[in-house]
Amino acid sequence: MNWDRFFDIPSDLQHSWLGLVGLHLREALLPVLAGLLISLPLAQLCVRFRWLYPPVLWVTTVLYAIPSLAFFVLLIDYTGQTELTVMIPLTVYSLVVLVPAIVDGVRSVPQETLAAATAMGFGPVRRYVQVQLPIAVPAIVAGLRVATVSSISLVSVGALIGNQGALGNMINDANIYNRPELALNAVLSMAVLAILADALLVAVRVLLTPWMPRRSRPTTKADRPEPAAAALEDAAR
Amino acid sequence: MNLFHFISDFFNDSAHWQGYDGIPTRVGEHIQYTLQALGIAALIALPVGLVTGHYGRGGNALAFIAVAGRALPTFGLLVLMTLLVGFGMVNVMTPLVILAVPPILVTTYEAMRSVDPSPVDAARGMGMGELGVLFQVEVPAALPLILSGLRSAAIQIVSTATIAAYVALGGLGRYIVDGLYQRNYEKVVGGATLVAGLALVTLGVFWAAGRFAVSPGVRRRA
């Protein structure tokens, strides 16, 4: 281990350390954002039409079972060795976590609350945006946390399909040039990025839900995460 | 040539069905890695999850372990271990176990916490000991969720065991890694198809295990 060369990035990566961090964040976070934008209407459809939810869950679970490396190489034929090849599977994986999280969150809104909103003259759209979504924020953020953290560590697998792994490319170079400090740098950088992103999402949740208790963890049964959400607490692959 | 041509070419080539690089050998290796890693992870995570869930303490610590475990990139750990320790099974098993422990641990804890407290109290009231309460009341009721934690751990291991090939071990990742280096796209697609297939088989195995092991009364509510 040569600590002096901890930040000495080989030139074939064509980025500085900060450049790799930026690239990594873009490759990891854009898919989660895309996943959120797709899953919000999709989840709303699943809440509206109950029969739609089981098949959607089935399809996403099966897609989730496709390993990231396999997904990447299957896409090379269509999108080439580009960032898009890494970002499409990550979007799909985040859907798997986000759709159940949003559906459970929106469904957990008490019936009386909805009735009160309706009685105040809220239409379906306004009721969804101003009542159901804010109450579902904790569940949605819980889903986003899982999706974001696993997305950040999954990007590194992109290194295996030809230098599309941002910080993961450093791992590849560590192996090629036999420089373990580069691998350690990559692992630590990704872990720190993931933990920071996780903390940021918790902060966002606290800001968006001023009515929730700040310090103590929710203790009543109703406030605990739904079993289905807990079951989807998946790590990166 | 599209995907399906690659797939059919790969599986129709009889050379892919025999020898040390044949499909049966590679599938066998992959299953072996998966079972080993899942076994070790379950041996670590299940007792801890059951005990913490039974007493309802340590939830915050478990949540922290889960985030930390998820934040460590498996691929990076694998290469780092290899550079530090050298080639071998240990450096493949360590990242896979670290990957699989958090889902089993967190889901087991949550499963135990979500058991209806009234039958537990009833069992205590009838004079059942702590071990009896744990294994005869709580575990059967929590089994569907515990199985789902094991299932997501197993699927992740199946998917991730492909990276063993990157550090010169076997398994289905061999086809993907070798194929990419040899620019043999047919081999890459074949390997990817096999891994995806094995992941789906894993889903099926756990579905069957759930049908077999979970008591009908619990299943109806789940």
Interface residues (C-beta under 8 A of the other chain):
Chain A: T61 V62 Y64 A65 I66 P67 S68 L69 A70 F71 V73 L74 I76 D77 R145 V146 V149 S150 I152 S153 L154 S156 V157 A159 L160 I161 G162 G168 I171 N172 A174 N175 N178 R179 P180 A183 L184 A186 V187 M190 A191 A194 I195 D198 R217 R224 P225 P227 A230 A231 L232 E233 D234 A235 A236 R237
Chain B: N2 L3 F6 G59 N60 A66 V67 A68 G69 R70 A71 L72 P73 T74 F75 G76 L77 V79 L80 T82 L83 L84 L99 A100 P102 P103 V106 T107 E110 A111 R113 S114 L145 S148 G149 S152 I155 Q156 V158 S159 T160 T162 I163 Y166 G173 I176 V177 G179 L180 Y185 V188 V189 G191 A192 T193 V195 A196 A199 L200 T202 L203
